[in-house]
Amino acid sequence: MTFARNHGWLGGPIADLPTPFDADNQLDLAAFARLCERQTTAGATALLVGETMGEMPTLSADEHDTLVRTAVATSRGRIRIIAGAGSNATAPAIALAQRAEQAGADAILSVVPYYNKPTQAGIAAHFRALAAATSLPIIVHDAPGRTMRPLADDTLVQLAESAQFIGLCDGSGDIARPLRLRGRLPNDFRLLSGHAGTEMPFLFYAGDGSISAIAGAAPALMREMHLACAQREVIEATELMDRLAPLQATLARDATPASLKYALSLLQLSPPRLRLPMVELGSKEKAAVAEAMAIALGP
């Protein structure tokens, strides 16, 4: 299959959506559809389902399919749907990618294999096998804090020689990486921040957008901040980021979907329930999230 490099939609704030669960620990699809619609109304060009904030390791393959199909049905073509399709083994990652394609996803986001600590040659072979097994565009997710194995710049450049690889979600926190990579990658290869603490400088340093939990909680405000960065309005972008900073801090301290889910429950959009081994926040942490949401969105 021939892939065209025309992925302007892959930019701005892209929410890593959580997966709502009902009182019986089953998918709450009505709540999930509300979250998808909220992103569309806020002007997002894409959303991510079934990945880090979506509690992907706790989902069955059928549940993951259902989330993708629900997002596709809710979007009605107004927004692109990116499905999480990562694993620490290549065969399961391929199966997820193929099922996501059948469910109607527009692209997949696949993380560097975790726990096994593959070499760079193994990482490259993994992603090439994934590409050979699906016709969907692929966004590579580099999250060394979770995978314990970084994706080397040279490995990414090699993968990007194939037009099927359309972007990088960079969770390394290296704000100089976009400048370092931009001249080595195709013009339309998209660089997305996956590290909330360094998102604004990443955007100023030739980044195209972000995939983030914060966009799930405050999509309109995040869109304003991204537009200010794109227009090089430093003061406005800084003021917006200051409003978002307490929320970013609570999400970063938690490092699971618990804070995001509680924030959304305050807006009566989604229940705060999680699946084990993740649990809901304690009272002190809930108070911090409520305060952060009030600063970001108002009381």
C-alpha positions in Angstrom: 0.0 0.0 0.0 1.2 3.5 -0.8 1.0 6.0 2.0 0.7 9.8 1.4 2.3 12.1 3.9 -0.7 14.4 4.5 -1.4 14.3 8.2 -2.2 17.9 9.2 -5.0 16.5 11.4 -2.3 15.0 13.7 -1.6 18.1 15.8 -2.9 20.3 18.6 -4.1 18.8 21.9 -5.1 15.2 21.5 -6.8 13.7 24.6 -5.7 10.3 25.9 -9.2 9.4 26.9 -10.0 7.3 30.1 -12.2 4.3 29.9 -15.3 4.8 32.2 -16.6 1.8 34.2 -20.0 1.4 35.7 -20.9 0.0 39.1 -20.6 -3.5 37.8 -17.0 -2.9 36.5 -18.2 -3.0 32.9 -17.7 -0.4 30.2 -19.9 2.7 30.6 -20.4 3.4 27.0 -22.8 6.3 27.5 -20.1 8.1 29.6 -17.4 7.3 27.0 -19.6 8.7 24.2 -20.0 11.9 26.2 -16.2 12.2 26.5 -15.7 11.7 22.8 -18.4 14.3 21.9 -16.8 16.8 24.3 -13.5 16.5 22.5 -15.2 17.0 19.1 -17.1 20.0 20.3 -13.9 21.5 21.8 -12.4 21.5 18.3 -9.9 18.6 18.7 -8.8 17.0 15.4 -8.2 13.6 16.9 -8.6 11.6 20.1 -6.8 8.5 21.5 -8.7 5.6 23.0 -7.6 2.4 24.8 -4.1 3.6 25.7 -2.4 4.8 28.9 -5.3 6.8 30.4 -7.7 4.2 29.0 -6.3 1.5 31.3 -5.4 -0.6 28.3 -3.8 -3.5 30.3 -7.1 -4.1 32.1 -9.2 -4.3 28.9 -10.1 -7.4 27.0 -9.7 -7.5 23.3 -13.5 -7.3 22.8 -13.7 -4.3 25.2 -10.9 -2.5 23.3 -12.8 -3.1 20.0 -16.0 -1.8 21.6 -14.3 1.4 22.7 -12.9 2.0 19.2 -16.3 1.3 17.5 -18.1 3.6 20.0 -15.6 6.4 19.3 -15.9 5.9 15.6 -19.7 5.9 15.8 -19.8 9.0 18.0 -17.4 11.0 15.9 -19.3 10.4 12.7 -16.2 11.4 10.7 -15.8 14.7 12.4 -12.7 13.7 14.3 -9.9 11.1 13.7 -9.8 8.1 16.0 -6.4 6.8 17.2 -6.4 3.4 18.9 -3.8 2.2 21.3 -2.1 -0.9 20.0 0.9 -1.6 22.1 2.2 -4.6 23.9 5.5 -6.0 25.3 5.2 -8.7 22.6 4.9 -8.2 18.9 2.1 -10.8 18.2 -0.4 -9.2 20.6 0.4 -5.7 19.3 -0.3 -6.9 15.8 -3.6 -8.5 16.9 -4.7 -5.2 18.5 -3.7 -3.2 15.4 -5.7 -5.5 13.1 -8.7 -5.4 15.3 -8.5 -1.6 15.6 -8.4 -1.4 11.8 -11.5 -3.7 11.5 -13.3 -1.5 14.1 -12.8 1.6 12.0 -9.8 3.4 13.6 -8.0 6.0 11.5 -4.5 5.3 13.0 -2.8 3.4 15.8 -0.5 4.5 18.5 1.9 1.8 19.6 4.3 2.0 22.5 7.9 0.8 22.5 7.7 -2.8 24.0 8.0 -2.6 27.7 9.5 -4.9 30.4 11.5 -7.0 28.0 14.1 -4.2 27.3 14.7 -5.0 23.6 17.7 -3.7 21.8 17.2 -0.9 19.2 17.4 -3.5 16.5 14.6 -5.4 18.2 12.5 -2.3 18.6 12.9 -1.5 14.9 12.0 -5.1 13.9 9.0 -5.0 16.2 7.6 -1.8 14.5 8.3 -3.1 11.0 6.4 -6.3 11.7 3.5 -4.2 13.0 3.5 -2.1 9.9 3.5 -5.1 7.7 0.5 -6.5 9.4 -1.9 -3.4 9.1 -2.7 -0.8 6.6 -3.2 1.9 9.3 -0.8 4.8 9.8 1.3 4.3 12.9 2.3 6.8 15.6 5.2 5.5 17.6 5.0 6.1 21.4 8.3 6.6 23.2 7.6 6.5 27.0 10.9 5.5 28.6 9.6 6.2 32.1 7.1 3.3 31.6 9.0 1.0 29.2 12.5 1.3 30.7 13.8 1.3 27.1 14.1 4.6 25.1 13.6 4.9 21.4 16.9 6.2 19.9 16.7 9.0 17.4 18.5 6.9 14.8 15.9 4.2 15.2 13.0 6.6 14.7 14.7 8.1 11.6 15.0 4.7 10.1 11.4 3.9 10.8 10.3 7.2 9.3 11.7 6.2 6.0 8.4 4.4 5.6 5.5 6.8 5.1 3.3 4.5 7.2 5.0 5.9 10.2 3.4 9.3 10.6 4.4 10.6 14.0 6.1 10.3 17.4 4.5 10.7 20.8 7.5 11.7 22.8 7.3 11.1 26.5 11.0 11.5 27.1 10.8 15.0 28.5 13.7 16.1 26.2 12.5 19.5 25.1 15.4 19.8 22.6 14.4 16.7 20.7 12.0 18.3 18.2 14.8 20.7 17.1 17.3 17.8 16.9 14.9 15.6 14.9 13.1 18.0 12.6 15.8 18.2 10.0 16.3 14.5 10.0 12.6 13.5 9.4 10.2 14.0 6.5 8.5 17.4 6.4 5.1 16.0 7.4 6.2 13.6 10.1 4.5 14.9 13.2 6.2 15.4 16.6 3.8 15.3 19.5 4.7 15.8 23.2 3.7 13.0 25.5 5.2 14.6 28.6 3.0 17.2 30.2 5.7 18.9 32.3 7.6 20.0 29.2 4.7 20.4 26.7 4.9 24.1 26.2 8.6 24.4 25.4 8.3 21.3 23.2 5.6 23.1 21.2 7.8 26.2 20.9 10.8 24.0 19.8 9.1 22.8 16.6 6.6 20.4 18.1 3.3 19.9 16.3 1.0 19.0 19.3 0.6 16.7 22.2 -1.2 13.6 23.4 -2.1 14.3 27.0 -4.3 13.6 30.0 -4.8 17.3 30.6 -6.6 17.6 27.2 -9.0 15.0 28.5 -9.9 17.3 31.5 -9.7 20.8 29.9 -9.9 20.4 26.1 -10.9 24.0 25.3 -8.3 25.6 27.5 -5.6 23.3 26.1 -6.6 24.2 22.6 -6.2 27.9 23.5 -2.7 27.2 24.9 -1.7 25.3 21.7 -2.9 28.1 19.5 -1.0 30.7 21.5 2.1 28.6 21.1 1.6 28.2 17.4 1.2 32.0 17.1 4.3 32.5 19.3 2.2 34.5 21.8 4.5 33.7 24.7 2.8 35.8 27.4 -0.7 34.4 26.6 0.6 30.8 26.4 2.4 31.2 29.7 -0.7 32.6 31.4 -2.8 29.7 30.1 -0.2 27.2 31.2 -0.1 28.8 34.6 -3.9 28.1 34.9 -3.3 24.5 33.9 -0.1 24.0 36.0 -1.9 22.8 39.2 -4.0 20.3 37.2 -0.9 19.1 35.4 0.9 18.6 38.7 -1.9 16.5 40.2 -2.0 14.3 37.1 1.7 13.9 37.1 1.9 13.0 40.8 -0.8 10.3 40.3 0.6 8.9 37.0 -2.5 6.7 36.6 -6.0 7.7 35.3 -7.3 8.2 38.9 -6.8 12.0 39.0 -8.2 12.4 35.4 -11.2 10.3 36.2 -11.9 12.2 39.4 -11.6 15.5 37.6 -14.2 14.3 35.0 -16.5 13.1 37.7 -16.5 16.6 39.2 -17.9 17.7 35.8 -20.5 14.9 36.0 -19.1 13.5 32.7 -17.8 10.1 33.8 -17.5 8.0 37.0 -14.2 7.9 38.9 -14.0 4.1 39.1 -10.9 2.2 38.0 -9.9 -1.4 37.6 -7.4 -3.1 39.9 -4.5 -2.8 40.4 -5.4 0.9 40.1 -7.6 2.5 42.8 -9.4 5.8 43.3 -7.8 8.7 45.0 -7.8 9.4 48.7 -9.6 12.4 50.2 -6.5 14.6 50.3 -5.7 13.9 46.6 -9.3 14.5 45.6 -9.3 17.9 47.3 -6.1 18.8 45.3 -7.8 17.8 42.0 -10.9 19.8 42.9 -8.8 22.9 43.6 -6.8 22.4 40.4 -10.0 22.1 38.3 -11.4 25.3 39.9 -8.2 27.2 39.0 -8.3 25.8 35.4 -12.0 26.0 34.6 -13.5 28.2 37.4 -15.6 27.1 40.4 
